[in-house]
């Protein structure tokens, strides 16, 4: 299935876009999506271990299942001073 992931802040900058379309198997979880994102766009690899995910407006853990209709967002860690 094809999943559209919204990107914010540094993730958006690293990807050069505010969205990323990823193909994953039906029944995929956030953990599966995380691996697919890392494989498709290695530049995001440095932030993925620390990023939060949201699925359908709620924070999601690695076990959260996604569908093609899911509203998915990758929220990178925030830093600053």
Residue pairs with C-beta under 8 A, 6 or more apart in sequence:
1 23
1 24
1 25
1 26
1 28
1 67
1 68
2 21
2 22
2 23
2 68
3 21
3 22
3 23
3 24
3 28
3 33
3 66
3 68
3 70
3 72
4 19
4 20
4 21
4 72
5 19
5 20
5 21
5 22
5 33
5 37
5 72
5 73
5 74
6 18
6 19
6 71
6 72
6 73
6 74
7 15
7 17
7 18
7 19
7 20
7 73
7 74
8 18
8 73
8 74
8 75
8 76
9 75
9 76
9 78
10 47
10 76
11 44
11 47
11 51
11 74
11 75
11 76
12 18
14 41
14 43
14 44
14 47
15 41
15 43
15 44
20 37
20 40
20 41
20 74
22 33
22 36
22 37
22 40
23 36
24 32
24 33
24 36
24 66
25 32
27 65
28 36
28 65
28 66
29 62
29 63
29 64
29 65
29 66
30 53
30 55
30 60
30 61
30 62
30 63
30 64
30 66
31 62
31 63
33 53
33 66
33 72
34 48
34 53
34 62
37 44
37 48
37 74
38 44
38 45
38 48
44 74
47 76
47 77
50 76
50 77
51 74
51 75
51 76
51 77
52 59
52 74
52 75
53 59
53 60
53 61
53 64
53 72
53 73
53 74
53 75
54 60
54 71
54 72
54 73
54 75
55 64
55 66
55 70
55 71
55 72
56 70
56 71
57 71
66 72
